[in-house]
Amino acid sequence: MSRLILSLTLCTLSLSASKPPAKPIPDRNLGLSRTSVFDVPAPPAYRDEASEPGEKALPKRINREYPPVIPHSVADSLPITRSTNLCLDCHAVPGPKKKGEATPVPASHYVDLRRAPEAKGTQVAGTRFVCISCHVPRTDAPALMGSSYRP
């Protein structure tokens, strides 16, 4: 029985080896894009919608689970580094928001979900320190794709 299997395997391998090789696919036909990978297109520049904090009203949040957008320019607040976060100069105020003041950092941002999820710290947790990881400034950029979501 094992000789039969060995013979059939050798026959199959010899037949497939005698088959002529397939024509190679030209490089220009590979991939989805028909442009060179070395072409670097220049993306269009977009502007922040507001220039100074407090100039525009906060936009309505579509869903309370989404992080709110930043209603002012962040150009003067960048870069955010491990030692510097200018957002916290205005937003790390304790207590509820008062009229004319910046929106305070929520209590959830003081909880370190990795090390002590049951305890509220005294400083913004490291995983929440870089605000623009979740929050983005409003711009005049068009939507990348439409949405039919309704709250």
N, CA, C and O atoms as a DFTB+ gen file, in Angstrom:
604 C
 N C O
     1  1       0.818      -1.189       0.000
     2  2       0.000       0.000       0.000
     3  2       0.865       1.258       0.000
     4  3       0.587       2.219      -0.717
     5  1       1.942       1.232       0.835
     6  2       2.809       2.401       0.908
     7  2       3.573       2.598      -0.400
     8  3       3.877       3.732      -0.771
     9  1       3.891       1.492      -1.113
    10  2       4.560       1.610      -2.418
    11  2       3.641       2.278      -3.433
    12  3       4.094       3.062      -4.267
    13  1       2.359       1.968      -3.360
    14  2       1.385       2.567      -4.272
    15  2       1.290       4.076      -4.027
    16  3       1.283       4.863      -4.974
    17  1       1.219       4.467      -2.776
    18  2       1.136       5.896      -2.440
    19  2       2.409       6.607      -2.862
    20  3       2.356       7.713      -3.401
    21  1       3.550       5.980      -2.622
    22  2       4.821       6.566      -3.012
    23  2       4.899       6.709      -4.526
    24  3       5.356       7.738      -5.024
    25  1       4.463       5.700      -5.262
    26  2       4.488       5.747      -6.730
    27  2       3.581       6.855      -7.252
    28  3       3.975       7.611      -8.141
    29  1       2.376       6.957      -6.709
    30  2       1.447       8.003      -7.151
    31  2       1.985       9.396      -6.832
    32  3       1.832      10.320      -7.630
    33  1       2.601       9.542      -5.693
    34  2       3.172      10.839      -5.311
    35  2       4.295      11.227      -6.258
    36  3       4.366      12.374      -6.700
    37  1       5.178      10.277      -6.575
    38  2       6.276      10.557      -7.495
    39  2       5.764      10.890      -8.890
    40  3       6.301      11.782      -9.547
    41  1       4.735      10.187      -9.349
    42  2       4.149      10.474     -10.665
    43  2       3.553      11.876     -10.695
    44  3       3.737      12.620     -11.659
    45  1       2.848      12.222      -9.648
    46  2       2.228      13.547      -9.582
    47  2       3.287      14.637      -9.585
    48  3       3.155      15.638     -10.290
    49  1       4.328      14.443      -8.803
    50  2       5.396      15.440      -8.751
    51  2       6.126      15.557     -10.076
    52  3       6.472      16.662     -10.493
    53  1       6.366      14.449     -10.739
    54  2       7.081      14.496     -12.014
    55  2       6.231      15.162     -13.093
    56  3       6.759      15.883     -13.939
    57  1       4.913      14.925     -13.071
    58  2       4.040      15.571     -14.054
    59  2       3.966      17.078     -13.824
    60  3       3.971      17.856     -14.778
    61  1       3.896      17.483     -12.573
    62  2       3.811      18.917     -12.296
    63  2       5.140      19.606     -12.589
    64  3       5.155      20.786     -12.940
    65  1       6.248      18.896     -12.451
    66  2       7.555      19.479     -12.738
    67  2       7.772      19.634     -14.234
    68  3       8.520      20.517     -14.654
    69  1       7.138      18.800     -15.047
    70  2       7.326      18.881     -16.492
    71  2       6.433      19.941     -17.134
    72  3       6.579      20.231     -18.321
    73  1       5.525      20.512     -16.377
    74  2       4.623      21.547     -16.883
    75  2       5.424      22.828     -17.121
    76  3       6.263      23.178     -16.291
    77  1       5.189      23.541     -18.233
    78  2       5.944      24.772     -18.486
    79  2       5.591      25.842     -17.440
    80  3       4.454      25.897     -16.972
    81  1       6.545      26.675     -17.082
    82  2       6.277      27.705     -16.076
    83  2       5.267      28.737     -16.599
    84  3       5.204      29.008     -17.798
    85  1       4.499      29.292     -15.695
    86  2       3.517      30.314     -16.070
    87  2       4.248      31.600     -16.434
    88  3       5.355      31.860     -15.962
    89  1       3.602      32.406     -17.289
    90  2       4.198      33.687     -17.675
    91  2       4.235      34.600     -16.446
    92  3       3.264      34.661     -15.692
    93  1       5.323      35.292     -16.247
    94  2       5.379      36.207     -15.102
    95  2       4.417      37.385     -15.303
    96  3       4.163      37.818     -16.427
    97  1       3.902      37.878     -14.200
    98  2       2.998      39.029     -14.255
    99  2       3.851      40.291     -14.247
   100  3       4.700      40.456     -13.371
   101  1       3.636      41.182     -15.211
   102  2       4.432      42.423     -15.229
   103  2       4.172      43.261     -13.973
   104  3       3.074      43.239     -13.416
   105  1       5.186      43.991     -13.542
   106  2       5.070      44.825     -12.343
   107  2       3.934      45.833     -12.454
   108  3       3.279      46.127     -11.454
   109  1       3.685      46.367     -13.638
   110  2       2.643      47.387     -13.801
   111  2       1.242      46.824     -13.542
   112  3       0.301      47.590     -13.332
   113  1       1.094      45.496     -13.554
   114  2      -0.211      44.882     -13.312
   115  2      -0.405      44.429     -11.864
   116  3      -1.462      43.900     -11.518
   117  1       0.597      44.630     -11.027
   118  2       0.490      44.229      -9.627
   119  2      -0.130      45.353      -8.801
   120  3       0.150      46.525      -9.051
   121  1      -0.954      45.018      -7.835
   122  2      -1.522      46.003      -6.919
   123  2      -2.792      46.637      -7.442
   124  3      -3.200      46.409      -8.581
   125  1      -3.412      47.439      -6.585
   126  2      -4.662      48.103      -6.937
   127  2      -4.429      49.448      -7.597
   128  3      -5.215      49.864      -8.449
   129  1      -3.375      50.125      -7.221
   130  2      -3.101      51.446      -7.761
   131  2      -2.255      51.315      -9.017
   132  3      -1.377      50.457      -9.099
   133  1      -2.517      52.144      -9.962
   134  2      -1.744      52.100     -11.214
   135  2      -0.662      53.172     -11.237
   136  3      -0.156      53.529     -12.301
   137  1      -0.308      53.683     -10.057
   138  2       0.766      54.666      -9.970
   139  2       1.959      54.030      -9.277
   140  3       1.842      52.977      -8.652
   141  1       3.077      54.667      -9.393
   142  2       4.296      54.160      -8.776
   143  2       4.229      54.337      -7.260
   144  3       3.665      55.313      -6.764
   145  1       4.802      53.400      -6.543
   146  2       4.854      53.522      -5.087
   147  2       5.813      54.631      -4.665
   148  3       5.806      55.058      -3.511
   149  1       6.632      55.093      -5.598
   150  2       7.588      56.142      -5.286
   151  2       7.008      57.535      -5.489
   152  3       7.631      58.520      -5.093
   153  1       5.823      57.641      -6.101
   154  2       5.155      58.932      -6.225
   155  2       4.580      59.305      -4.868
   156  3       3.885      58.502      -4.246
   157  1       4.859      60.502      -4.411
   158  2       4.343      60.966      -3.123
   159  2       3.364      62.105      -3.403
   160  3       3.780      63.240      -3.635
   161  1       2.068      61.804      -3.380
   162  2       1.114      62.874      -3.660
   163  2       1.059      63.866      -2.498
   164  3       1.194      63.482      -1.337
   165  1       0.865      65.119      -2.817
   166  2       0.747      66.149      -1.782
   167  2      -0.711      66.237      -1.351
   168  3      -1.572      66.583      -2.160
   169  1      -1.003      65.930      -0.090
   170  2      -2.391      66.018       0.360
   171  2      -2.827      67.473       0.442
   172  3      -2.001      68.356       0.671
   173  1      -4.113      67.730       0.257
   174  2      -4.581      69.115       0.363
   175  2      -4.485      69.604       1.809
   176  3      -4.646      68.830       2.752
   177  1      -4.223      70.883       1.962
   178  2      -4.130      71.465       3.303
   179  2      -5.518      71.890       3.773
   180  3      -6.307      72.428       2.995
   181  1      -5.808      71.648       5.040
   182  2      -7.088      72.050       5.623
   183  2      -6.827      72.993       6.780
   184  3      -5.802      72.907       7.456
   185  1      -7.767      73.890       6.996
   186  2      -7.628      74.877       8.059
   187  2      -8.516      74.516       9.242
   188  3      -9.570      73.900       9.085
   189  1      -8.066      74.914      10.429
   190  2      -8.930      74.816      11.601
   191  2     -10.095      75.774      11.390
   192  3      -9.916      76.845      10.810
   193  1     -11.280      75.404      11.851
   194  2     -12.448      76.265      11.677
   195  2     -12.401      77.497      12.570
   196  3     -12.873      78.558      12.161
   197  1     -11.863      77.397      13.742
   198  2     -11.790      78.531      14.656
   199  2     -10.337      78.777      15.010
   200  3      -9.526      77.851      15.008
   201  1     -10.009      80.018      15.312
   202  2      -8.608      80.291      15.591
   203  2      -8.305      80.398      17.079
   204  3      -7.226      79.987      17.507
   205  1      -9.207      80.929      17.869
   206  2      -8.953      81.110      19.290
   207  2      -9.983      80.375      20.137
   208  3     -11.140      80.259      19.735
   209  1      -9.582      79.877      21.300
   210  2     -10.552      79.231      22.189
   211  2     -11.676      80.193      22.567
   212  3     -11.439      81.367      22.850
   213  1     -12.888      79.680      22.567
   214  2     -14.044      80.486      22.940
   215  2     -14.695      81.233      21.798
   216  3     -15.752      81.833      21.991
   217  1     -14.095      81.219      20.597
   218  2     -14.685      81.941      19.465
   219  2     -15.969      81.297      18.973
   220  3     -16.910      81.996      18.596
   221  1     -16.016      79.986      18.974
   222  2     -17.190      79.273      18.467
   223  2     -17.792      78.418      19.565
   224  3     -17.105      77.968      20.482
   225  1     -19.094      78.207      19.444
   226  2     -19.790      77.352      20.409
   227  2     -19.359      75.905      20.210
   228  3     -18.923      75.511      19.129
   229  1     -19.489      75.131      21.268
   230  2     -19.176      73.710      21.157
   231  2     -20.139      73.057      20.181
   232  3     -21.344      73.301      20.252
   233  1     -19.634      72.231      19.270
   234  2     -20.541      71.541      18.345
   235  2     -21.344      70.476      19.077
   236  3     -20.894      69.915      20.077
   237  1     -22.528      70.209      18.569
   238  2     -23.375      69.179      19.166
   239  2     -22.719      67.818      18.936
   240  3     -22.254      67.517      17.837
   241  1     -22.690      67.007      19.985
   242  2     -22.120      65.665      19.864
   243  2     -23.157      64.739      19.253
   244  3     -24.306      64.710      19.693
   245  1     -22.755      63.986      18.243
   246  2     -23.656      63.065      17.566
   247  2     -23.979      61.886      18.470
   248  3     -25.111      61.402      18.487
   249  1     -22.995      61.429      19.213
   250  2     -23.162      60.270      20.079
   251  2     -22.345      60.523      21.336
   252  3     -21.189      60.935      21.240
   253  1     -22.908      60.289      22.495
   254  2     -22.177      60.579      23.734
   255  2     -20.968      59.671      23.928
   256  3     -20.115      59.960      24.767
   257  1     -20.877      58.578      23.168
   258  2     -19.722      57.685      23.271
   259  2     -18.530      58.186      22.451
   260  3     -17.404      57.739      22.665
   261  1     -18.770      59.114      21.510
   262  2     -17.681      59.657      20.701
   263  2     -16.957      60.739      21.497
   264  3     -17.600      61.486      22.233
   265  1     -15.646      60.838      21.369
   266  2     -14.965      61.943      22.041
   267  2     -15.350      63.264      21.375
   268  3     -15.473      63.316      20.151
   269  1     -15.541      64.327      22.151
   270  2     -15.911      65.605      21.541
   271  2     -14.765      66.165      20.705
   272  3     -13.592      65.915      20.987
   273  1     -15.123      66.925      19.673
   274  2     -14.102      67.566      18.847
   275  2     -13.612      68.827      19.556
   276  3     -14.294      69.373      20.422
   277  1     -12.432      69.271      19.178
   278  2     -11.839      70.476      19.757
   279  2     -12.352      71.663      18.945
   280  3     -12.114      71.718      17.739
   281  1     -13.052      72.619      19.572
   282  2     -13.655      73.710      18.806
   283  2     -12.711      74.881      18.536
   284  3     -13.170      75.956      18.149
   285  1     -11.419      74.701      18.730
   286  2     -10.472      75.789      18.481
   287  2      -9.197      75.225      17.873
   288  3      -8.995      74.011      17.834
   289  1      -8.347      76.115      17.402
   290  2      -7.086      75.703      16.800
   291  2      -6.168      75.093      17.859
   292  3      -6.165      75.520      19.014
   293  1      -5.398      74.102      17.454
   294  2      -4.426      73.488      18.363
   295  2      -2.995      73.770      17.916
   296  3      -2.046      73.222      18.476
   297  1      -2.843      74.626      16.908
   298  2      -1.517      74.882      16.350
   299  2      -0.536      75.397      17.402
   300  3       0.641      75.038      17.377
   301  1      -1.011      76.237      18.325
   302  2      -0.117      76.786      19.349
   303  2       0.118      75.818      20.500
   304  3       0.987      76.060      21.338
   305  1      -0.633      74.736      20.556
   306  2      -0.527      73.772      21.662
   307  2       0.325      72.564      21.316
   308  3       0.541      71.698      22.163
   309  1       0.806      72.493      20.096
   310  2       1.570      71.330      19.655
   311  2       3.056      71.639      19.676
   312  3       3.428      72.804      19.538
   313  1       3.902      70.669      19.840
   314  2       3.612      69.259      20.020
   315  2       3.293      68.948      21.485
   316  3       3.711      69.663      22.395
   317  1       2.554      67.879      21.681
   318  2       2.302      67.370      23.024
   319  2       3.379      66.326      23.291
   320  3       3.510      65.351      22.551
   321  1       4.138      66.538      24.343
   322  2       5.227      65.618      24.683
   323  2       4.958      64.989      26.051
   324  3       3.948      65.285      26.690
   325  1       5.860      64.129      26.487
   326  2       5.694      63.483      27.804
   327  2       5.723      64.500      28.937
   328  3       5.132      64.275      29.993
   329  1       6.409      65.616      28.721
   330  2       6.537      66.606      29.792
   331  2       5.676      67.849      29.584
   332  3       5.497      68.628      30.520
   333  1       5.143      68.053      28.395
   334  2       4.391      69.270      28.107
   335  2       3.070      68.959      27.423
   336  3       3.032      68.298      26.386
   337  1       1.989      69.445      28.018
   338  2       0.663      69.366      27.408
   339  2      -0.041      70.678      27.722
   340  3      -0.601      70.846      28.805
   341  1      -0.012      71.612      26.765
   342  2      -0.592      72.931      26.988
   343  2      -2.112      72.890      27.093
   344  3      -2.717      73.839      27.592
   345  1      -2.737      71.818      26.636
   346  2      -4.195      71.683      26.772
   347  2      -4.587      71.705      28.248
   348  3      -5.614      72.271      28.623
   349  1      -3.751      71.080      29.074
   350  2      -4.071      70.961      30.498
   351  2      -3.971      72.288      31.236
   352  3      -4.533      72.429      32.322
   353  1      -3.262      73.269      30.665
   354  2      -3.195      74.581      31.309
   355  2      -4.587      75.176      31.477
   356  3      -4.864      75.833      32.480
   357  1      -5.460      74.952      30.509
   358  2      -6.826      75.499      30.576
   359  2      -7.858      74.461      31.017
   360  3      -8.815      74.793      31.717
   361  1      -7.665      73.215      30.610
   362  2      -8.719      72.213      30.793
   363  2      -8.591      71.374      32.063
   364  3      -9.549      70.694      32.432
   365  1      -7.453      71.396      32.740
   366  2      -7.297      70.595      33.962
   367  2      -7.729      71.406      35.179
   368  3      -6.951      71.609      36.111
   369  1      -8.968      71.862      35.160
   370  2      -9.525      72.604      36.296
   371  2     -10.520      71.698      37.012
   372  3     -11.331      71.040      36.359
   373  1     -10.473      71.653      38.329
   374  2     -11.407      70.773      39.042
   375  2     -12.821      71.344      39.054
   376  3     -13.028      72.551      38.929
   377  1     -13.768      70.458      39.205
   378  2     -15.161      70.879      39.345
   379  2     -15.894      71.014      38.034
   380  3     -15.320      70.801      36.966
   381  1     -17.178      71.371      38.115
   382  2     -17.996      71.489      36.908
   383  2     -17.639      72.737      36.104
   384  3     -17.035      73.679      36.617
   385  1     -18.025      72.716      34.851
   386  2     -17.742      73.834      33.952
   387  2     -18.566      75.051      34.350
   388  3     -19.751      74.948      34.667
   389  1     -17.906      76.204      34.323
   390  2     -18.588      77.471      34.580
   391  2     -18.646      78.246      33.278
   392  3     -17.816      78.042      32.392
   393  1     -19.611      79.122      33.158
   394  2     -19.791      79.898      31.928
   395  2     -18.513      80.683      31.614
   396  3     -17.955      81.364      32.475
   397  1     -18.074      80.572      30.382
   398  2     -16.887      81.285      29.937
   399  2     -15.580      80.574      30.214
   400  3     -14.522      81.066      29.822
   401  1     -15.622      79.436      30.877
   402  2     -14.396      78.692      31.165
   403  2     -14.266      77.493      30.233
   404  3     -15.233      77.055      29.611
   405  1     -13.058      76.985      30.158
   406  2     -12.808      75.804      29.328
   407  2     -13.488      74.581      29.935
   408  3     -13.653      74.485      31.151
   409  1     -13.874      73.658      29.077
   410  2     -14.469      72.404      29.543
   411  2     -13.424      71.627      30.333
   412  3     -12.333      71.379      29.820
   413  1     -13.733      71.235      31.575
   414  2     -12.731      70.507      32.361
   415  2     -12.528      69.080      31.859
   416  3     -13.417      68.478      31.257
   417  1     -11.348      68.567      32.122
   418  2     -11.041      67.173      31.790
   419  2     -11.967      66.291      32.624
   420  3     -12.047      66.482      33.837
   421  1     -12.671      65.328      32.014
   422  2     -13.589      64.497      32.798
   423  2     -12.849      63.584      33.777
   424  3     -11.673      63.271      33.593
   425  1     -13.561      63.169      34.810
   426  2     -12.978      62.315      35.854
   427  2     -12.420      61.017      35.278
   428  3     -11.455      60.470      35.812
   429  1     -13.016      60.518      34.196
   430  2     -12.550      59.258      33.603
   431  2     -11.111      59.355      33.103
   432  3     -10.428      58.336      33.000
   433  1     -10.640      60.562      32.792
   434  2      -9.281      60.735      32.293
   435  2      -8.235      60.659      33.409
   436  3      -7.038      60.598      33.129
   437  1      -8.673      60.662      34.653
   438  2      -7.759      60.557      35.791
   439  2      -7.617      59.113      36.273
   440  3      -6.887      58.845      37.227
   441  1      -8.306      58.193      35.621
   442  2      -8.268      56.781      36.005
   443  2      -7.309      56.040      35.077
   444  3      -7.443      56.107      33.855
   445  1      -6.349      55.342      35.658
   446  2      -5.410      54.536      34.878
   447  2      -6.001      53.134      34.751
   448  3      -5.920      52.332      35.681
   449  1      -6.587      52.849      33.608
   450  2      -7.285      51.580      33.410
   451  2      -6.359      50.372      33.442
   452  3      -6.821      49.256      33.681
   453  1      -5.073      50.566      33.208
   454  2      -4.134      49.444      33.188
   455  2      -3.610      49.096      34.573
   456  3      -3.506      47.918      34.916
   457  1      -3.281      50.101      35.369
   458  2      -2.618      49.840      36.653
   459  2      -3.562      49.888      37.850
   460  3      -3.432      49.083      38.773
   461  1      -4.506      50.821      37.842
   462  2      -5.414      50.954      38.994
   463  2      -6.796      51.393      38.513
   464  3      -7.185      52.542      38.721
   465  1      -7.540      50.492      37.875
   466  2      -8.829      50.885      37.301
   467  2      -9.882      51.278      38.332
   468  3     -10.903      51.868      37.979
   469  1      -9.646      50.960      39.581
   470  2     -10.638      51.276      40.613
   471  2     -10.329      52.587      41.333
   472  3     -11.135      53.039      42.147
   473  1      -9.181      53.208      41.053
   474  2      -8.773      54.411      41.779
   475  2      -8.635      55.606      40.847
   476  3      -8.116      55.488      39.737
   477  1      -9.107      56.754      41.311
   478  2      -8.958      57.997      40.556
   479  2      -7.668      58.665      41.000
   480  3      -7.457      58.885      42.193
   481  1      -6.809      58.987      40.050
   482  2      -5.539      59.623      40.369
   483  2      -5.671      61.127      40.515
   484  3      -6.761      61.683      40.385
   485  1      -4.550      61.778      40.788
   486  2      -4.533      63.234      40.935
   487  2      -4.075      63.926      39.660
   488  3      -4.197      65.144      39.532
   489  1      -3.548      63.151      38.716
   490  2      -3.106      63.690      37.435
   491  2      -3.772      62.908      36.316
   492  3      -4.239      61.786      36.514
   493  1      -3.808      63.518      35.137
   494  2      -4.363      62.833      33.973
   495  2      -3.535      61.580      33.726
   496  3      -2.305      61.633      33.723
   497  1      -4.210      60.453      33.519
   498  2      -3.530      59.171      33.297
   499  2      -2.669      59.245      32.039
   500  3      -3.004      59.938      31.079
   501  1      -1.567      58.526      32.062
   502  2      -0.637      58.557      30.938
   503  2      -1.260      58.172      29.608
   504  3      -0.894      58.722      28.570
   505  1      -2.196      57.234      29.630
   506  2      -2.832      56.811      28.380
   507  2      -3.796      57.862      27.847
   508  3      -4.223      57.780      26.695
   509  1      -4.144      58.846      28.668
   510  2      -5.063      59.913      28.246
   511  2      -4.338      61.242      28.078
   512  3      -4.974      62.260      27.805
   513  1      -3.027      61.250      28.235
   514  2      -2.263      62.493      28.269
   515  2      -2.203      63.189      26.911
   516  3      -2.222      64.418      26.855
   517  1      -2.131      62.438      25.827
   518  2      -2.047      63.034      24.490
   519  2      -3.473      63.192      23.957
   520  3      -4.040      62.267      23.375
   521  1      -4.029      64.364      24.166
   522  2      -5.446      64.627      23.874
   523  2      -5.815      64.327      22.423
   524  3      -6.886      63.786      22.145
   525  1      -4.915      64.686      21.498
   526  2      -5.258      64.555      20.084
   527  2      -5.212      63.117      19.579
   528  3      -5.386      62.870      18.386
   529  1      -4.978      62.166      20.487
   530  2      -5.121      60.764      20.097
   531  2      -6.590      60.434      19.875
   532  3      -6.919      59.588      19.044
   533  1      -7.467      61.093      20.610
   534  2      -8.911      60.845      20.492
   535  2      -9.677      62.080      20.027
   536  3     -10.607      61.975      19.228
   537  1      -9.287      63.242      20.525
   538  2      -9.984      64.483      20.201
   539  2      -9.284      65.154      19.028
   540  3      -8.056      65.234      18.999
   541  1     -10.055      65.632      18.069
   542  2      -9.482      66.277      16.890
   543  2     -10.088      67.665      16.726
   544  3     -11.244      67.879      17.088
   545  1      -9.320      68.615      16.183
   546  2      -9.888      69.937      15.944
   547  2     -10.821      69.920      14.736
   548  3     -10.647      69.128      13.810
   549  1     -11.810      70.803      14.764
   550  2     -12.705      70.926      13.611
   551  2     -11.940      71.595      12.480
   552  3     -11.189      72.546      12.698
   553  1     -12.139      71.089      11.277
   554  2     -11.490      71.674      10.104
   555  2     -12.518      71.845       9.001
   556  3     -13.675      71.447       9.135
   557  1     -12.067      72.448       7.906
   558  2     -12.934      72.602       6.742
   559  2     -12.795      71.416       5.782
   560  3     -13.207      71.507       4.626
   561  1     -12.223      70.317       6.248
   562  2     -12.033      69.128       5.411
   563  2     -13.375      68.462       5.121
   564  3     -14.219      68.360       6.011
   565  1     -13.582      68.008       3.879
   566  2     -14.829      67.292       3.583
   567  2     -14.810      65.904       4.221
   568  3     -13.745      65.343       4.482
   569  1     -15.980      65.368       4.463
   570  2     -16.082      64.022       5.037
   571  2     -15.490      63.009       4.065
   572  3     -15.697      63.109       2.856
   573  1     -14.761      62.042       4.589
   574  2     -14.162      61.022       3.733
   575  2     -15.214      60.100       3.146
   576  3     -15.062      59.606       2.029
   577  1     -16.283      59.866       3.901
   578  2     -17.386      59.061       3.406
   579  2     -18.656      59.495       4.124
   580  3     -18.611      59.982       5.254
   581  1     -19.771      59.316       3.464
   582  2     -21.045      59.725       4.030
   583  2     -21.464      58.847       5.191
   584  3     -20.968      57.734       5.363
   585  1     -22.383      59.365       5.980
   586  2     -22.895      58.611       7.115
   587  2     -24.398      58.813       7.203
   588  3     -24.897      59.932       7.080
   589  1     -25.098      57.736       7.413
   590  2     -26.551      57.828       7.573
   591  2     -26.941      57.642       9.036
   592  3     -28.114      57.441       9.350
   593  1     -25.945      57.710       9.937
   594  2     -26.210      57.512      11.362
   595  2     -27.109      58.627      11.896
   596  3     -26.874      59.804      11.625
   597  1     -28.117      58.257      12.639
   598  2     -29.003      59.211      13.309
   599  2     -29.099      58.804      14.772
   600  3     -29.396      57.647      15.071
   601  1     -28.850      59.742      15.696
   602  2     -28.899      59.391      17.120
   603  2     -30.304      59.045      17.582
   604  3     -30.508      58.729      18.754
